[in-house]
């Protein structure tokens, strides 16, 4: 788990640095190039800086060891951090929308052509960042890292929308100067949509939503590899940060002694935690297997 945590923290640190550099590039490009859409992108990147910092902090805090007050560890901090990331997304979307609507009622200057080159580079960088960070999020099973990855994807798409808006001002000429502001407004709506996509799984994690069906199927299959295990009657898994806590009902021969049953349950727990390193605790209830007739 230390190796996975290290990978997750490196990915979060990369997000932080990328967002910082791009926020500067977008802000300068938007101001010098008279592009409201690019300035809107810069505002989102400023929010991304804070959210990436929160993700980095959350990853560290969520992996504090269990203590007397937190016997299951601190893993639930991860979805809480994800909620904060969603909050930053919604704040940035609101600012972008308000500014876009305000500018629609004002005379607009056509953005400079060089802003298209800036946006083109941003689209490529952000899409590559999304793929890298999301891959690390899947690899480490980190919900906050996946949320940070979606920040990159939403930034790439909002930059693409801005690119199309500015392009319209050059393709269609006079009368389309405000396409840049419409592009920023559309980007704000897309950010809100992505905020929901990030929020929903994090809410499920906080609520211990039963969504880990594939993992449970693997646990049932692996359990039967342990001598003495007849079947698994019930099995639940709760995500706790980057790890899982498993509760299961173990069926075994009802004629066995308590000591023998205790030994089999320990063998099962050790086997599952060895086979699935991201499982940190297995709570086992023993039941006699139904009599075969």
N, C-alpha and C positions, 0 to 999 in steps of 0.2 A: 504493500500500500504506500510505503514511503516513495517508491519510484513513481507510482501513478500520481501522487500528490505533487512531486517535483515537476512532472510533465505538465500538470494542470496549472501550476503557478507560473511556469515559463510561458505557457500560452496566454495567461491573463496579463503577464508583464508585457508581452509582445503587443497585445491589444491596447494596453495603456500607452505605450510609446507611439504606436501607429496612429491612434486617435489624436494624440497631442500634436504630432507633426502635421497631420492632415487638417486639423482645426486651424492651424496657423496658415497653411497653404490656401485653404478655402476662404478664410477671412480676408487675407490680403488680395486674393484673386477676385473675390466678390466686390470689395471696396474699390479697387483699382479698375476692375472691369465692369462696374455698374450693373452687377447681376444680383437681384434679390434672391433668386433661387440658390445661388452659390453661397450667399450670406446665410440663408436658411440652413443650408447644409453644414455651414460652419457652426451654427448654433447647436445643431444636433450632435456634432462631433464634440462640442464642449460638454454636453450632457454625457456623451459616451466616455469622456475622460473620467468623470466622477464615478460612473457606473463600473468602469473597468477597475478603478481603484477599490471600489466596494467588493467586487468579485475577488480580487486578490486578497483583500482582508478577510472576506468570508471563507475562502478556501483554507486559510491558515487557522481561523477560529474554529471552523467546523471540525477540524481534526485534532482539537485538544482532547487528551485522553479522558475517559470517563472518571467521574469523581463521586463523592457521596451524594451530592445534590443532583447529579446528572448521570445516573447509572447506565444509561444508554448512550452516553457520549453527547457531543454537541452538534451532531450532523444536521439537525433541523434548522441550524443557522443558515444553511445553504439556500433553501427555498425562501427564507425570510429576506436574504440578500437579493434573490431574484425579484421579489416584490418591490424592493427599492429600485432595482434596475428598471422595472416596468414604470414606476413613478417618474423616473427621469425621462423615459421615453414620452410619457404623456405630457409632461411639462414642456419638453422641447417641441412636441407636435402642436401644443396650444400656442406657444410663442410664434411658431412659424405660421400658423393659420391666421392669427390676429394681425401679424405684420403683412401677410400677403393680402388680406382683405383691405387693410388700410392703404396699401400701395395701389390697389386696383382703382381707388378713387383719386389718384394723383397722376399727373403727367409722368410718363416714363421715358427714360433714355435707353436706347438700344444697347444691350451688353456688348462689350468688346469681343471680337472674334477669338482672341486667345483663351477666353474662358472655356471654350469648347475643348481645347487641348488639356486644360487642367482637369475638367470633368472626365474626359476620356481616361486619363491616368488614374483618377480616383476610382472610377468604376472597376478597372482591372485590379488595382491594389486591394480594394475592399472585398471583391469577390474571392480573390486568393486568400485574404485574411479569414473570410467566412469559412472557406473549405478547411483551412488548417485548424482554426479554433474549434469548429464543430467536430472535426475528426478527433481532436483531443478530448472534447466533451464526451463523445461516445466512448472513446477508449477508457476514460477515467470514470465514466458514469456520473458526471457532474452536471446537475441541472443548471447551476449558475453559469458555468462555462458555455453550455449550449445557448443560454439566454444571451450571453455576451457575443456569441457567434452570430445570432440573429440580428444583433445590433449592426454588425458588419454587413449582413445581407440587406437589411433595410436601408442602410446608408448607400450601398451600391445601387439599389433600385431607385431611391430618391434622387441620386446623382444622375441616373439614366433619364429619369423624368425631367430633371433640370436641363440635361443635354438636349433632349427633344424640344423642350420649350424654347431654349435659346436658338436652336436650329430653325425653328419656325419663324423667328424674327428675321432671319437672313433669307430663308427660302421664299417667304410670302411678303416680306417688305413692310411698307407703311400700313399701319392698322393692326399689326400683330406684336407691337412692342410689349403688350401686357401678357403675352404668352408665357413669359418668364415667371410672372407672378402666379398665373394659373397653375404652372408646373409646380411651384412651391406649395400651393394649396393642396394639390393632388398628393404631393409627397407627404404632407402632414396627415392626410387621411390614411395613407398607406402605413405610416408609422403607428397610428392608433391600432390598425388591424394587426400589425406585428406584435404590438404590446399585448393584445389579447392572446395571441398564439404562444407567447412566452409565459403569460400569467396562468393559463389554464392547467398545464402539467404541474407547475409549482404548487398550485392550490390542491391538486390531487395528492401531491406528496405530503403536504401538511395534514391533509385529512385522512392519510393512510388509505387512499383509494386502491381498490383491488384491481390493479392493471398489469401485474407482473406474471401473466399466465405462462409465458414461455419459460421463465425461470422456474416456476413451480413444476412444470412438466419435466424439466431437467432434473430437479431435486427428486421427484418421484422415481424417475428412472435410475438415478445414481444410488438412491437408498436401497434398492433391491440388490445392489452389489455387495451389501454387508451381510455376512452370515447371521441368521437368526431373524432377519427382517422379513416378515411375510408380505406386508403391504403398508401403504400410508393412507389412512382414512381421510384425514383433513390436513391441509397445508396452506399457510398464509405467509406472505412476505411483506415486510414494511421497509420502504427505502429510508435510509438515515444518512443523508449526505451522499457520499460516494459509495456507501456500503449498504448491506441489508441485514435485517434481523428476521429470523425465520421461526415460526411457530408451527409445530406439526403434531399429529396424533399417530403414534407408531403402533402397528398391530404386530403381535408376536404370539407365540405359543403360550396359552394361558396356564399351562401346567408348569412353566418355569418358575424358579424361585425369584424372590425380589432381587437378590444379589445377581442372579444370572440376567434378569431383565435390565438391571441397572448397568451391567457391563455392556450389553448389546446397545443400549441407548448412547453410552459414551463412545462406543466404536462408531456408531452412526454419526454422531456430532463431529468427531474427529475427521471422519471420512468426507463429510460434506464441506467442512471448513478448509480441508486440504484441497479438495477438487474445485471449490469455488472460493478463491482468496478474498473476494469482495463480500463474503458472508462473515460477519464478525460475531454472531451469536445465534445459537440454535436452541430453542426451548422445546423440550420433548415431553409429551404426555403419552404414557404407555397404556395400551388397551389390549385385551385378549382378542385374538383373531376369531371370527365366527367359525363355529364347528362345521366341518364339511360333512354333508349327508350323502 
